[in-house]
């Protein structure tokens, strides 16, 4: 089962900074855009890194594995801060200097958080979300993207009790719900995120 576990009371650092101008470009405008923007490629060796969430200057972009091709990271020249997060692991963060038209590669390695403790009992939440690349947060902590917790044999395992579930993706209205779970309870959440006015997932 692909599941992510979270226990109450954990602390996690959140990067705060100026929101980067991140542009997902189409092939038609990629050549002219690349003359001004710089590209940042994130590389992870294991499934942990590849499924981890990526923030640039405090703005969530997506999970690492998907940020390539039409979703590659293009930034305005200057200083930026990259943060990669995964439940149960220490935050990976790095400050970078982006130059016009240049590409740089960052190798991401996630280290386990030694203070992270798994609860002894769990409740199971199955997600059915469109788009399934949306980020999932439990009590404010990033735990993965929705596609990891839906389908046969998949679910999000959390500590029982009162939990706040938020599903978020740039360009869409966030979905938030609160549930009270008992040990070993199975719960299902279904939602289609609504696009914000005047936005598309991959602008042309």
C-alpha positions as CSV (number, residue, x, y, z in Angstrom):
1,X,0.0,0.0,0.0
2,X,1.2,3.4,-0.9
3,X,0.5,5.4,2.2
4,X,1.9,8.3,4.1
5,X,1.7,8.5,7.9
6,X,1.5,11.6,10.0
7,X,1.2,12.1,13.8
8,X,-0.1,15.1,15.7
9,X,2.3,17.5,17.2
10,X,5.0,17.4,14.6
11,X,6.8,20.6,13.7
12,X,7.8,21.6,10.3
13,X,9.5,24.7,8.9
14,X,7.8,26.6,6.1
15,X,9.8,28.8,3.8
16,X,8.6,32.4,3.7
17,X,9.6,34.7,0.9
18,X,8.8,36.5,-2.2
19,X,6.7,34.4,-4.6
20,X,8.7,33.5,-7.7
21,X,7.4,34.2,-11.1
22,X,7.2,30.7,-12.4
23,X,6.0,30.2,-16.0
24,X,5.0,26.9,-17.6
25,X,5.6,27.6,-21.3
26,X,4.4,26.0,-24.5
27,X,6.7,24.9,-27.3
28,X,5.6,28.0,-29.4
29,X,7.0,30.5,-26.9
30,X,9.7,28.4,-25.2
31,X,12.6,29.8,-27.4
32,X,11.9,33.5,-26.7
33,X,11.1,32.9,-23.0
34,X,14.3,31.0,-22.4
35,X,16.3,34.0,-23.5
36,X,15.2,35.8,-20.4
37,X,14.3,33.1,-18.0
38,X,16.6,30.5,-16.3
39,X,15.7,26.8,-16.0
40,X,16.0,24.8,-12.7
41,X,16.0,21.0,-12.9
42,X,15.5,19.0,-9.7
43,X,16.8,15.5,-9.7
44,X,16.0,12.8,-7.0
45,X,17.5,9.4,-6.8
46,X,14.6,7.5,-5.0
47,X,10.9,7.5,-4.9
48,X,10.9,9.6,-1.7
49,X,12.5,12.5,-3.5
50,X,10.5,12.1,-6.6
51,X,7.2,12.2,-4.7
52,X,8.2,15.1,-2.5
53,X,6.6,18.5,-2.9
54,X,8.5,21.5,-4.3
55,X,8.2,25.1,-3.3
56,X,9.9,28.1,-4.9
57,X,10.1,31.2,-2.8
58,X,7.2,29.9,-0.7
59,X,4.9,29.0,-3.6
60,X,4.0,25.3,-4.1
61,X,4.6,24.1,-7.7
62,X,4.0,20.4,-7.7
63,X,5.8,17.2,-6.8
64,X,9.4,16.8,-8.0
65,X,8.8,14.0,-10.6
66,X,6.3,16.0,-12.6
67,X,8.3,19.2,-12.9
68,X,9.7,18.6,-16.4
69,X,8.7,19.0,-20.0
70,X,5.7,21.4,-20.2
71,X,5.9,21.8,-16.4
72,X,9.6,22.5,-16.2
73,X,10.7,25.3,-13.7
74,X,11.5,28.6,-15.4
75,X,12.4,31.5,-13.2
76,X,13.2,35.2,-13.5
77,X,17.0,35.9,-13.1
78,X,18.0,36.6,-9.5
79,X,18.1,34.9,-6.1
80,X,15.5,32.2,-5.3
81,X,14.9,29.7,-2.5
82,X,14.0,26.1,-3.3
83,X,12.3,23.9,-0.7
84,X,11.5,20.2,-1.0
85,X,9.2,18.6,1.7
86,X,8.0,15.2,2.5
87,X,6.2,14.0,5.6
88,X,8.6,12.2,8.0
89,X,11.7,13.7,6.4
90,X,13.7,16.9,7.0
91,X,13.1,19.7,4.7
92,X,15.6,20.1,1.9
93,X,16.3,23.8,1.1
94,X,18.8,25.6,-1.1
95,X,19.3,29.2,-2.2
96,X,20.1,29.5,-5.9
97,X,21.2,32.3,-8.3
98,X,19.3,32.1,-11.6
99,X,20.9,33.5,-14.8
100,X,19.1,34.4,-18.1
101,X,19.0,31.5,-20.5
102,X,21.0,29.1,-18.3
103,X,20.0,25.8,-16.9
104,X,21.1,24.4,-13.5
105,X,20.5,21.1,-11.9
106,X,19.9,20.5,-8.2
107,X,20.3,17.0,-6.8
108,X,17.8,16.5,-4.0
109,X,18.4,14.1,-1.1
110,X,15.8,13.7,1.6
111,X,17.0,12.8,5.1
112,X,14.7,11.1,7.6
113,X,13.4,13.2,10.5
114,X,14.7,11.4,13.6
115,X,12.0,13.1,15.7
116,X,9.2,11.8,13.6
117,X,7.1,9.1,15.4
118,X,4.5,6.9,13.9
119,X,1.2,6.6,15.8
120,X,0.4,3.1,17.0
121,X,-3.0,3.0,15.4
122,X,-4.3,4.5,12.1
123,X,-7.3,5.7,10.2
124,X,-7.4,5.3,6.4
125,X,-8.5,8.0,4.0
126,X,-8.9,7.2,0.3
127,X,-8.8,10.2,-2.1
128,X,-10.5,10.6,-5.5
129,X,-9.4,14.0,-6.7
130,X,-9.3,15.7,-10.1
131,X,-6.6,16.8,-11.0
132,X,-4.8,14.0,-9.0
133,X,-1.5,16.0,-9.1
134,X,-2.9,18.3,-6.4
135,X,-1.0,18.6,-3.1
136,X,-2.5,17.0,0.0
137,X,-2.0,18.6,3.4
138,X,-3.1,17.1,6.8
139,X,-3.2,19.6,9.6
140,X,-1.1,21.9,7.6
141,X,1.7,19.3,6.8
142,X,2.4,18.3,3.2
143,X,1.9,14.5,2.9
144,X,2.0,13.9,-0.9
145,X,-0.1,14.4,-4.0
146,X,-3.6,13.1,-4.4
147,X,-2.7,10.4,-7.0
148,X,-0.7,8.6,-4.3
149,X,-3.8,8.0,-2.1
150,X,-6.4,6.8,-4.6
151,X,-7.1,3.5,-6.4
152,X,-6.8,-0.1,-5.4
153,X,-4.5,-0.8,-2.5
154,X,-3.8,2.9,-1.9
155,X,-4.7,5.2,1.0
156,X,-3.6,7.9,3.3
157,X,-3.0,6.7,6.8
158,X,-3.3,9.3,9.5
159,X,-3.5,9.3,13.3
160,X,-7.1,9.1,14.6
161,X,-8.8,12.2,15.9
162,X,-9.8,15.6,14.5
163,X,-8.0,16.2,11.2
164,X,-8.1,19.1,8.7
165,X,-7.6,18.0,5.1
166,X,-6.6,20.5,2.5
167,X,-6.2,19.8,-1.3
168,X,-4.5,22.5,-3.2
169,X,-3.0,23.2,-6.7
170,X,-1.9,26.5,-8.3
171,X,-4.6,27.8,-10.6
172,X,-7.4,26.0,-8.7
173,X,-9.5,26.8,-5.7
174,X,-8.4,24.9,-2.7
175,X,-10.6,22.3,-1.1
176,X,-10.7,22.0,2.7
177,X,-12.6,19.7,5.0
178,X,-12.4,18.6,8.6
179,X,-13.1,15.1,9.8
180,X,-13.2,13.2,13.1
181,X,-11.7,9.8,12.7
182,X,-11.8,6.8,15.1
183,X,-9.0,4.1,15.1
184,X,-9.1,1.8,12.0
185,X,-11.9,3.9,10.3
186,X,-11.9,4.0,6.5
187,X,-13.0,7.3,5.0
188,X,-13.3,8.5,1.5
189,X,-13.0,12.0,0.0
190,X,-14.1,12.8,-3.6
191,X,-13.7,16.2,-5.2
192,X,-13.1,18.0,-8.5
193,X,-11.1,21.1,-7.9
194,X,-12.5,24.2,-9.5
195,X,-10.3,26.4,-11.8
196,X,-9.8,29.9,-10.7
197,X,-11.2,32.5,-13.1
198,X,-8.9,33.4,-15.9
199,X,-6.4,30.6,-15.3
200,X,-5.5,27.4,-17.0
201,X,-3.4,24.5,-15.7
202,X,-0.8,24.9,-18.5
203,X,-1.0,28.4,-20.0
204,X,-0.3,28.7,-23.7
